[in-house]
């Protein structure tokens, strides 16, 4: 990854929530290796809060005003007590998660799993997949900040060779390298969000790991989809990169055939050129490219609301596993084919994207270590000391 001053310069200025020396959590931005207290920097008490929700609820015009002000003020002089070195703070969950929906937007990932789970079917994709962004509603309360240990889940499992299910800890514990999109302002019930208005509602983007118990998932998911195999934990990075910081990262999605229905139609459908990195026990095992995703963030949000469903400040929707066409670009271990997570294993997601003026945008880390239910396999920590 690039130098910190490149990844966290004025073209980025992500948002998070920090505490220092046991102080009350407050909103912050990051500039180089410094975490800057926003309430002190901008003299605005909306940031003297333990979440970004109140600021996000102010809407896009206010987001743009704050971003413009930050671009000038981070370069100093800084108010006394405003700046903290990144190694001296604890990062917290950056926003209160309202609702959480997980999509399945990668054609490569869906095809890989289709070939694994339905080897006799000539088409690995299900019939609806290229007509709508497939998703399921997850559990907002189990979204945790980077650095939180992940307790190995237990549930029912049934191998193909077994005549009846058994109960116990998951033996096929996996990751899903994703991006999460944070809704800043929602829509009222009965009023969908059109694709061309998505940027007015999406506050920012964060790294996201949707931990998955494949053996529990395989037994439970028919006919209503994922439940206990997914709901035990999802890890989000502590830094939310503003959508406005990613203008230079916009790219067209892959060609969408057949042509989407009118409420999903975009010309062009924009995706994001974000490069992810998956490290498993310090070994980089894959580099998934978000630019390969079939369905765009705007299409996902439009589909989520087209039936009149409301969204709220703090809603989170995730992309689903990001996988490219090559083996070293997959975003899950089941696709990689090198086994599943053992107790004590640590997975770290990192990412960067093109920024304005030739810079790169950093996303922090989504880090988690697996521990057994009795806690013997890893030291527990509830918050991240944000690493370089």
C-alpha positions as CSV (number, residue, x, y, z in Angstrom):
1,X,0.0,0.0,0.0
2,X,1.0,3.6,-0.6
3,X,2.5,6.1,1.9
4,X,0.0,7.3,4.5
5,X,0.2,10.9,3.2
6,X,-0.9,9.7,-0.2
7,X,-3.7,7.4,1.1
8,X,-5.1,9.9,3.6
9,X,-4.5,13.3,2.0
10,X,-6.9,16.1,1.2
11,X,-8.5,14.1,-1.6
12,X,-9.7,11.5,0.9
13,X,-10.6,12.9,4.4
14,X,-12.6,9.9,5.6
15,X,-14.9,10.0,8.6
16,X,-14.7,7.9,11.8
17,X,-15.2,7.9,15.5
18,X,-12.3,7.8,17.9
19,X,-11.4,8.1,21.6
20,X,-8.1,9.0,23.2
21,X,-6.8,8.1,26.7
22,X,-10.2,6.9,27.8
23,X,-12.1,10.0,26.6
24,X,-15.7,9.9,25.3
25,X,-15.9,8.8,21.6
26,X,-16.2,11.7,19.1
27,X,-16.2,12.1,15.4
28,X,-13.0,12.6,13.5
29,X,-11.3,12.7,10.1
30,X,-7.9,11.3,9.2
31,X,-5.2,13.3,7.5
32,X,-1.9,11.4,7.0
33,X,-1.0,9.7,10.3
34,X,-3.2,12.2,12.3
35,X,-6.7,11.7,13.6
36,X,-8.3,15.1,13.8
37,X,-11.2,15.9,16.1
38,X,-14.0,17.4,14.0
39,X,-15.9,19.2,16.7
40,X,-12.7,21.2,17.6
41,X,-11.5,21.6,14.0
42,X,-14.9,22.9,12.7
43,X,-16.3,24.3,15.9
44,X,-19.5,22.3,15.4
45,X,-21.0,20.3,18.2
46,X,-22.8,17.9,15.8
47,X,-19.4,16.1,15.7
48,X,-19.1,15.9,19.6
49,X,-21.0,12.7,19.4
50,X,-20.2,9.0,19.5
51,X,-21.5,8.4,16.0
52,X,-21.7,10.0,12.6
53,X,-25.5,9.6,12.3
54,X,-26.5,13.2,13.3
55,X,-24.1,14.6,10.7
56,X,-25.2,12.2,8.0
57,X,-28.8,13.1,8.6
58,X,-28.0,16.7,7.6
59,X,-27.9,15.7,3.9
60,X,-25.7,16.0,0.9
61,X,-25.5,19.8,0.8
62,X,-24.1,19.8,4.3
63,X,-21.7,16.9,3.5
64,X,-20.3,19.0,0.6
65,X,-20.0,22.1,2.7
66,X,-18.1,20.2,5.5
67,X,-15.8,18.5,2.9
68,X,-14.9,21.9,1.4
69,X,-14.2,23.3,4.8
70,X,-12.0,20.4,5.8
71,X,-9.9,20.6,2.7
72,X,-8.7,24.0,3.9
73,X,-8.6,23.5,7.7
74,X,-6.7,20.2,7.9
75,X,-3.6,21.9,6.6
76,X,-3.6,24.1,9.8
77,X,-3.0,25.7,12.0
78,X,-4.9,23.2,14.1
79,X,-6.8,23.9,17.4
80,X,-5.1,22.8,20.6
81,X,-6.0,19.1,21.4
82,X,-7.4,18.5,17.9
83,X,-4.7,16.2,16.5
84,X,-3.8,12.7,17.7
85,X,-1.4,10.3,16.2
86,X,-3.2,7.3,14.7
87,X,-1.4,4.9,17.0
88,X,-2.6,6.7,20.1
89,X,-6.3,6.4,19.6
90,X,-9.0,3.7,19.7
91,X,-11.4,3.6,16.7
92,X,-15.0,2.7,17.3
93,X,-18.0,1.7,15.2
94,X,-18.4,4.9,13.1
95,X,-22.2,5.0,12.9
96,X,-25.2,3.4,14.4
97,X,-26.3,0.7,11.9
98,X,-30.1,1.0,11.3
99,X,-30.9,-1.8,8.8
100,X,-28.5,-4.0,6.9
101,X,-28.9,-5.7,3.5
102,X,-26.3,-7.8,1.7
103,X,-26.3,-8.1,-2.0
104,X,-24.8,-10.7,-4.4
105,X,-23.5,-8.4,-7.1
106,X,-20.5,-10.2,-8.5
107,X,-21.1,-12.4,-11.6
108,X,-17.8,-14.1,-11.1
109,X,-18.5,-15.0,-7.4
110,X,-22.1,-16.1,-8.2
111,X,-20.9,-18.3,-11.1
112,X,-18.1,-19.8,-9.0
113,X,-20.5,-20.8,-6.2
114,X,-23.1,-22.0,-8.8
115,X,-20.5,-24.4,-10.2
116,X,-19.6,-25.6,-6.8
117,X,-23.1,-26.1,-5.5
118,X,-24.9,-27.0,-8.7
119,X,-22.3,-28.9,-10.8
120,X,-24.9,-30.6,-13.0
121,X,-26.5,-27.3,-14.0
122,X,-25.2,-26.0,-17.4
123,X,-25.8,-22.4,-16.3
124,X,-24.1,-21.6,-12.9
125,X,-26.3,-18.5,-12.5
126,X,-29.9,-18.8,-11.3
127,X,-32.6,-17.5,-13.8
128,X,-33.2,-14.2,-12.0
129,X,-29.6,-13.2,-11.4
130,X,-29.0,-11.0,-14.5
131,X,-32.5,-9.4,-14.1
132,X,-32.2,-8.0,-10.5
133,X,-29.6,-7.5,-7.8
134,X,-30.2,-10.5,-5.5
135,X,-30.0,-9.8,-1.8
136,X,-31.1,-10.8,1.7
137,X,-31.7,-8.8,4.8
138,X,-29.1,-9.3,7.5
139,X,-28.7,-8.5,11.1
140,X,-27.6,-4.9,11.9
141,X,-26.7,-5.7,15.5
142,X,-23.9,-8.0,14.6
143,X,-22.0,-5.5,12.5
144,X,-18.8,-4.8,14.5
145,X,-15.8,-2.5,14.1
146,X,-12.4,-3.7,12.8
147,X,-10.3,-5.4,15.5
148,X,-13.2,-7.2,17.2
149,X,-12.6,-10.9,17.7
150,X,-15.0,-13.2,15.9
151,X,-16.4,-16.1,18.0
152,X,-16.7,-19.3,15.9
153,X,-20.5,-19.8,15.4
154,X,-22.4,-23.0,16.2
155,X,-25.4,-24.4,14.4
156,X,-26.9,-27.3,12.6
157,X,-24.7,-28.9,10.0
158,X,-25.4,-31.8,7.6
159,X,-22.9,-33.3,5.3
160,X,-24.1,-35.0,2.1
161,X,-23.0,-38.3,3.5
162,X,-25.0,-37.9,6.8
163,X,-28.6,-39.1,7.3
164,X,-29.4,-36.4,9.9
165,X,-28.1,-33.0,11.0
166,X,-25.8,-32.5,13.9
167,X,-25.1,-29.5,16.1
168,X,-21.7,-28.0,16.7
169,X,-19.2,-25.3,15.8
170,X,-18.9,-24.4,12.1
171,X,-16.1,-26.4,10.4
172,X,-16.2,-24.4,7.2
173,X,-15.8,-20.8,8.4
174,X,-15.2,-18.4,5.6
175,X,-14.8,-14.7,4.7
176,X,-16.5,-12.5,2.1
177,X,-14.5,-9.5,1.0
178,X,-17.0,-6.7,0.3
179,X,-17.7,-3.0,0.3
180,X,-20.4,-1.5,2.5
181,X,-22.4,1.5,1.4
182,X,-23.7,3.8,4.1
183,X,-27.0,5.6,3.6
184,X,-26.8,9.2,4.9
185,X,-30.4,10.3,4.2
186,X,-33.2,7.8,3.5
187,X,-36.4,7.8,1.5
188,X,-40.0,7.9,2.9
189,X,-42.1,4.7,2.6
190,X,-43.7,4.5,-0.8
191,X,-41.2,6.7,-2.5
192,X,-38.3,4.7,-4.3
193,X,-34.9,6.2,-4.9
194,X,-34.2,6.4,-8.6
195,X,-30.8,5.3,-9.9
196,X,-29.8,8.9,-10.8
197,X,-30.4,10.1,-7.3
198,X,-28.4,7.5,-5.5
199,X,-25.4,9.8,-4.9
200,X,-27.8,12.1,-2.9
201,X,-28.4,9.4,-0.4
202,X,-25.1,7.4,-0.2
203,X,-22.9,9.1,2.3
204,X,-19.8,6.9,1.9
205,X,-18.1,3.6,1.4
206,X,-16.3,1.2,3.8
207,X,-14.5,-2.1,3.7
208,X,-16.7,-4.9,4.9
209,X,-16.1,-8.6,5.7
210,X,-19.3,-10.7,5.9
211,X,-18.0,-13.8,7.8
212,X,-19.8,-16.9,6.6
213,X,-20.3,-20.4,8.1
214,X,-20.6,-22.4,4.9
215,X,-21.7,-25.7,6.5
216,X,-24.5,-24.0,8.5
217,X,-25.5,-21.9,5.5
218,X,-25.7,-25.0,3.1
219,X,-28.1,-26.8,5.4
220,X,-30.4,-23.9,6.3
221,X,-30.6,-21.7,3.2
222,X,-33.3,-23.5,1.3
223,X,-35.9,-22.1,0.7
224,X,-35.6,-18.7,2.4
225,X,-31.9,-17.9,2.2
226,X,-29.1,-17.2,4.6
227,X,-29.7,-16.9,8.4
228,X,-27.5,-18.3,11.1
229,X,-24.7,-18.9,8.7
230,X,-24.3,-15.2,8.3
231,X,-25.9,-13.4,11.2
232,X,-23.2,-14.0,13.8
233,X,-20.8,-11.3,12.7
234,X,-19.8,-8.8,10.0
235,X,-16.8,-6.6,10.3
236,X,-16.7,-3.0,9.0
237,X,-13.6,-0.7,8.8
238,X,-13.6,2.3,11.1
239,X,-13.2,4.8,8.3
240,X,-16.1,5.8,6.0
241,X,-14.7,7.2,2.7
242,X,-17.1,9.9,1.4
243,X,-18.7,9.0,-2.0
244,X,-17.5,12.5,-3.1
245,X,-13.9,11.4,-2.6
246,X,-14.4,8.6,-5.2
247,X,-15.3,10.7,-8.3
248,X,-12.0,9.8,-9.9
249,X,-12.6,6.1,-9.2
250,X,-15.9,5.9,-11.2
251,X,-15.8,3.4,-14.0
252,X,-18.5,1.7,-16.1
253,X,-19.8,-1.6,-14.9
254,X,-19.4,-4.7,-17.2
255,X,-21.9,-4.8,-20.0
256,X,-25.3,-5.7,-18.6
257,X,-27.1,-8.2,-20.8
258,X,-30.1,-8.5,-21.0
259,X,-30.8,-4.8,-20.7
260,X,-32.1,-4.1,-17.2
261,X,-35.7,-3.1,-16.7
262,X,-36.2,0.7,-16.8
263,X,-36.0,1.4,-13.0
264,X,-32.5,-0.2,-13.1
265,X,-31.3,1.3,-16.4
266,X,-28.3,3.6,-16.4
267,X,-26.3,5.1,-19.2
268,X,-23.7,4.2,-18.3
269,X,-24.0,2.2,-15.1
270,X,-21.2,3.4,-12.9
271,X,-19.1,1.2,-10.7
272,X,-15.9,2.0,-8.7
273,X,-12.3,1.2,-9.5
274,X,-11.3,0.0,-6.0
275,X,-8.6,-2.6,-5.5
276,X,-8.9,-4.9,-2.4
277,X,-6.4,-7.0,-0.7
278,X,-7.1,-10.1,1.4
279,X,-4.4,-11.1,3.9
280,X,-4.8,-14.4,5.8
281,X,-2.4,-14.7,8.7
282,X,-0.2,-12.0,7.0
283,X,-0.1,-13.8,3.7
284,X,-1.9,-11.9,0.9
285,X,-4.0,-14.6,-0.8
286,X,-6.1,-12.5,-3.2
287,X,-6.6,-9.1,-4.7
288,X,-10.3,-8.7,-5.6
289,X,-11.2,-5.9,-8.1
290,X,-14.4,-4.1,-7.3
291,X,-14.4,-2.8,-10.9
292,X,-15.6,-6.2,-12.0
293,X,-18.9,-6.1,-10.1
294,X,-21.9,-6.6,-12.4
295,X,-24.5,-4.5,-10.4
296,X,-23.7,-0.9,-9.5
297,X,-24.3,0.7,-6.0
298,X,-27.0,2.9,-7.5
299,X,-28.8,-0.1,-9.0
300,X,-28.6,-1.9,-5.7
301,X,-30.1,1.0,-3.8
302,X,-32.8,1.5,-6.5
303,X,-33.8,-2.1,-6.3
304,X,-33.8,-2.1,-2.5
305,X,-36.4,0.7,-2.5
306,X,-38.4,0.1,-5.7
307,X,-41.2,-1.7,-3.9
308,X,-41.6,1.4,-1.6
309,X,-39.4,0.1,1.2
310,X,-38.0,3.1,3.3
311,X,-34.4,3.6,4.1
312,X,-33.0,5.5,7.1
313,X,-29.9,7.4,8.2
314,X,-27.4,4.6,9.1
315,X,-28.8,2.0,6.8
316,X,-26.0,-0.2,5.4
317,X,-26.1,-2.2,2.2
318,X,-23.1,-4.4,1.2
319,X,-22.0,-5.5,-2.3
320,X,-21.7,-9.2,-1.7
321,X,-18.4,-11.0,-2.2
322,X,-16.1,-9.2,-4.7
323,X,-14.5,-11.7,-7.1
324,X,-12.7,-11.1,-10.4
325,X,-12.2,-13.6,-13.2
326,X,-8.9,-15.1,-11.9
327,X,-8.2,-17.3,-9.0
328,X,-6.0,-14.7,-7.3
329,X,-8.9,-12.2,-7.5
330,X,-11.5,-14.1,-5.5
331,X,-13.0,-12.7,-2.3
332,X,-13.9,-15.9,-0.4
333,X,-11.9,-18.9,0.8
334,X,-14.4,-21.4,-0.6
335,X,-13.5,-20.1,-4.1
336,X,-9.8,-20.1,-3.3
337,X,-9.9,-23.8,-2.5
338,X,-7.3,-23.7,0.3
339,X,-9.4,-24.7,3.2
340,X,-11.3,-22.7,5.9
341,X,-10.5,-20.6,9.0
342,X,-9.0,-22.2,12.1
343,X,-9.2,-20.8,15.6
344,X,-6.6,-18.1,16.0
345,X,-6.5,-17.2,12.3
346,X,-6.6,-13.5,11.4
347,X,-8.0,-12.0,8.2
348,X,-7.3,-8.4,7.2
349,X,-8.9,-6.6,4.3
350,X,-7.3,-3.5,2.8
351,X,-8.2,-1.4,-0.2
352,X,-7.3,1.7,-2.3
353,X,-8.8,3.6,-5.2
354,X,-7.7,6.4,-7.6
355,X,-8.2,9.9,-6.1
356,X,-8.1,13.3,-7.6
357,X,-4.8,14.6,-9.1
358,X,-3.2,11.2,-9.4
359,X,-3.5,10.4,-5.7
360,X,-4.7,7.2,-4.1
361,X,-7.6,6.9,-1.5
362,X,-7.1,4.6,1.5
363,X,-9.9,2.7,3.3
364,X,-8.2,1.6,6.5
365,X,-8.6,-2.0,7.5
366,X,-11.3,-4.6,8.2
367,X,-9.5,-6.9,10.6
368,X,-10.8,-9.9,12.6
369,X,-9.4,-12.9,14.4
370,X,-11.2,-16.1,15.0
371,X,-11.6,-17.5,18.5
372,X,-13.3,-20.5,19.8
373,X,-16.4,-20.1,22.0
374,X,-14.4,-20.8,25.1
375,X,-12.0,-18.0,24.1
376,X,-8.8,-20.0,24.4
377,X,-7.5,-19.5,20.9
378,X,-7.0,-15.7,20.7
379,X,-6.7,-12.7,22.8
380,X,-10.0,-10.7,22.7
381,X,-10.1,-7.0,21.8
382,X,-13.2,-5.0,21.2
383,X,-11.9,-2.1,19.3
384,X,-9.2,-1.4,16.7
385,X,-5.9,0.3,17.3
386,X,-5.9,1.6,13.7
387,X,-2.8,0.2,12.0
388,X,-0.8,1.8,9.3
